[in-house]
């Protein structure tokens, strides 16, 4: 479901295609990326064939050494819309410990239901923080960059996103230095502008019983980011302002962490293909580049797992020195049938994925679930074709 086999084209299309003029001005016919080495899905690439450039996922046995370039933004948006629509009839089949087949709807992270999952994870994180930490301060860091290039045209959106992501990776060391001595974790959330381009929020959760954290402490983080990302600009990231402006927000009284962060996630209760086209362009860029729109630090994942363990088993992660928690986690988070089995270490059996089933016109088709997964491959690109602008 994630990557179509080469040479295949969907045999149905229930969703209309967007026309180039419907996308934000100046974006539709730009390649989604031109930076050499940018990893893209097959559906977002063109490959050189004897008949000219063709979409990679429609080319049969393409030459592995053939030139590869990115497709225009409007074409990638339509591929994403088609991919999303294909999930309406897709199910995944499991075999339970009793050998019975169970079918459930196949999901992807762009469906509105996923917003509820993120909310639930954040609430679990909040509960575990309340158990283990002494006071919570939430710091919201916002990283952005101009979407214009040095020639005054719109940037290739995947390259724009990659630049921001690389800047965040570079400034994480500065964040570690700023919070040295504190216990902290983070959630990373991509959000779209009305232009269709993305910016990055990093919510930093700090154990701060004395309310000692202030926005000015994060000036080195923003300075590091701006120094790495030329299109970012000092003014936009609070370096010319007392208190760091809107680039750093410190909140020591978040009453509902799930709601606070979920405001940045969006798409609650509404099909993404019905959202404004600018948002759909942003989702398509994330999809084409394999970018997770929401992600958490390893420690945050650990805290959320501890809360889920408590909810599902009625036990605490410290029971029996944490052995049963590790056993539960090793089984994929599927708890034993009851707490007694958990304490005795008895196995409750396991579930296995048998196939992916797609039903169209009452005729089911089956595919191998092990052949899935998002595959990204690099493009050759055109060096210098999209020079980033520099903002002071």
N, C-alpha and C positions, 0 to 999 in steps of 0.2 A: 504493500500500500504506500510505502514511503517513496520508493523509486520504481518507476515503471520499467519493465525489461526493455532493452534497446529494440527499436523498431516497432514498438507498440503505440497505439493511439487509442484514446478512449472511444468506445463504441457508442457512447451516449453523451449527451450534454444537455442537462436540464436548466443550466444557469446561463444567462446571456453573457456575451463578451462585451467588455468595455471598449469604447472607441478611444483613440489617443487623445482627442480633444477634451475628454472627460477628466483626465488626470490633471494634477496641479500644473500650472503654467511652467513651461520650460523643462519638464521632466520626462514626458512620455517617450520620446525617441532617443533619449540619452541611454547609452549602455548602462546596465546596472552596476558595472564595475569595469575599470580599465587597468587597475594596478596588477602587474604581473604576479602570479602566484596566489591571487585571491581564490579561495575555495568556494565553489558554487555547486548546487545540485545540477544534475543532468538537464532538467527542464529549463534551467536558466542559461544554458550554454549553446553556442553554435560551433559546429565542427566542419572543417574543410573536407569536402568530398569531390568526386569527379564531376558532380553536377552542381558544384558551388557550395556555399555555406548552408548547412541544415541544422535544425535543432538536434542536439546530441541524443536526446532520448528517442528520436525517430530515425536515427541513422543506424543501418544494419552493419555490424562489424566494422566500425570506424577504425581507421589507421591510428594506433596509439601515438604515433609521432605527428599526426596531422595538427594543423593550427587550430587552437580553440580560443574563442572570444565570447564575451558575455552578450546576451540578448538585450533588446531594448526593454525599458522599464514596463511599458504597457503590456508587452508580451508576457513578461514574468508575472505581472499582476493577474492576467487572465489564466495563466497556468496555475497559480495559487488558488484562484477561485474554483477552477475545475477540480483540483486536488481536494479542496475542502468539500465540495459538493459530492465527491465520490464516497465520502464517509457516511452519507445518509442511508446507504443500503448495505453497509459493511458491518460484519459481526466477527467476533473472535470466539472460537470454540475451545473449551477446556475439558480435560478429563479429570474428574474428581477422584479422591482416594478409593471410592467404591467402583471405579471403572465406568461411571456414567458420564455422558456428554452434556455439558452445560454451555449455553450460548449467551453472550452478552454483547451489547453494542460496542463496536470499536470506537475509541475516542482519540481525539488529538487535542493539543493544548490551546487551540484557537476557539474551541467550543465554549459557549457561555458557562457550561457546567464546571469547567476548569477554574473559573473565577471563584466558585464556591469552595473548591479544593484548596486553593491558595489561602482563602480566608480561614478555612479550618486549620490549615497548617500554622498560620500565624497565631490563631487563638491557642493552639497547643503550645507553641513557643512561649506565648505570653504566660500561660499557666505554669509552665516549668520554670520560667524566669522568676515568677512570684514565689515559687517554692525554694529556689536555690539562691537568688540574688537579694541584696539589700538595697533596694532602690534602683530605678531604671531611668536613664536619660536617653532620649532618642535624638540623634543628629542626622539631619537629611542633607546630604551633599549632592549638588546638581552639576553635572558635566555636560557641556554642549559645545557646538562649533558652528560657524557660519556655513550655510549650504551653498554659498557662491564660491566659484573658483577664481583664480587670479585673472581670468579672461572676462569675468563678469557673467558667466553662464552658470547654470545649475550644476552642482557637483554630481558625480555618479553616486547614488545613494548608498551602495554597499561599501564604497571606499570611504565615504563620510562616516558611516557607522563604525567601520574598522578603525579609523583614526581615533575616534572617541574611546573605543574599547582598548586600543593600545595605550592611550594616555592614562586610562584608569589602571591598567596593569603596571605602568611605570610609577604611578604615584602611590601605590599600595605600600611601598616601603616607607614613605613619609608618614602614612597613616599609622603604621606600626610604631614608628618612633614617637609620634604625638601621643599615642595611647599606651605607651610603655608603662607597665605597672598597673594598668586597669584590666578588668575582665570585660571582654567585648566580643560581639559577633555582628554580622551584617546581612542584609538582604539587598540584592541588586535588581533594579526594575527599569526596563526600557519603556519609554513613553513617547508617543508620536506628537509632533507639532502639527499645526494646521497645514503646513507646507508638505507634509508627507514624510519628512525627515525625522529621525529620532534623536532623543537626548536621554541621558542616563541619570537615574537617581540611585544613590547608594544610601540606604537607611542603616545607620550604625547604632547598635544597641549597646549601651555602656552601663555596667554596674557602678552606680554613682550615688552612694548614700548621702554624701555631703553636698550634692548639687554643685559640684566643683567645675563641671564642664562648661566652657564658654566657646562661642563661635570663633573668637580670635585665635584660639589654639590651633585651628585647622588651616590657618593661612599658609603654612609650609606645604600642606597637601595641595591646595589650589595653585600655589606657585610652581610646584613640581609638575602639575598637569599642564598648566599654561606653557611652561617651558618646553614640554614635550610635544604639544599640539599647537602648531602655528595658527590654525584658523579659530582657536578658542577665544583669545583676547583676555586681557587683564580686567577690563571693566566689567565684562559679562560674568566674571568669576570672583567678584568682590575684592579684587586686589587694590582697587582705587577707593574703597569705601571703608569707613569705620564700622566694625561689626560684621564685615564680610557680605553685607547686602543680602540678596536673595539666594546667593550661591551656597550659603551654609545657614541652616535653620536648626536651632536647638530647642527641644521641647522636653521639659521635665515633668509634664503632666498629661501624658497620653492615656486617656481612660479606656480606649478600645483600640488596641494595636492593629487588629484585623481590619477594622474600618479605615483607620488612618493610612495604612499601606495600600489597601485595596482601592482607594481613590486613584492611585497612580496606575493600577493594573488595568482598570476599565473592562469593557465588553460584558458587563454583568447583564444577563437577561436579554441580550439582543444578538441575533446572528451577525457574525462579523462581515458577511457579504452584503448586509444591509446597512452597514455603517458608512459614514462619509468616505468617498473614494480616497481622500488623503490618508485616512487610517488604513484602508485596505492596501494602499501602496506601502505603508510602513510594515504591515504584517507580511506582505510578500517579500520584502527585503529580508526580514528576520528569517522567514521560511527558506529563502534561496540560499542564505549564508549559514543556516544551521544555528542561528543565534537564539539562545534561550531568553525569552522576554522577562522571566522571573527566575532568580536563582538565589541560593543561600550559602553562607559560609559552612564549612564542614561542622563547626561547633554548633551552629544553629540547627543543622540537620540532626545532630546528635540529641539536642534538647527536644526537638519535635518527636523523634523516635521514642524517647523516654516517656513523653506524655501519651503517645499512642499506646505504648506498652501498658501503661497504667489503665488507660481507658478500656483496653481489650481484655486484659487478664485480671484486673483488680489487684495486681501485685505492684510492688515498687521495684525500680531497677536495681536496688541494693540487696534485694532478697537473695539469700544464699551466695552472698559476695558478688552478685551480678551475673552468676552463671546462667540463670534461666533467661535473663534479658539477652545475653549473647546468643543463647540457643534460639530464642524467638527471632532475633534479628537475622541469624544465619539461615533461618527457614523462610526468609523473604518477608518477614513481618506478619506471617500468617500464624496466629497463636494456636497453641494446643486447644483441644476441645474444651478443657476446663482447667482451673488452677491446679487441681490435684495432679493432672498429667504433667503440668509444667514443673511442679515440685518434684515429681518422681523421675522426670527426664524421659517419660514415655513418648514415643513418636505418634503423632496423630495422622501420619500419612502425608502425602504431598499432592499438589495439583500440577498438571502439565498442560502446556498449550498444544493443541492438536492441529488446528488449522485456522486460516482466516477465510470466512465465508462471505461472499458478496451475492446478494439476491437482486436480480433485475428481471422483471417480467415473469416472476414465479419460477425462474430457472436459476438455481444456486450454482455458483462457481467457487472453487476452492483453490487456495494458494498456500504455499509453504511459508509458515511464519518465520522460519529461520533464515529466509532469504531477504528479510526486510532490513530495516535500519536506514538511517540517513547516510548517504554516501556523497561526500564532497570531493571534487577534484579541481586542481588549479587551472586557471586560464593563462594563456600566454600574455594577454593584455597588450596595452599600447603605452609604453613609458612616456611620460610627459604630456599625454593627451588631456589630462585633467589636473593641471597644477593647482594645488591648494592655495587659497588666499592666506595672507598673514594679517592678523588683527593685533594691534598693540594693546 
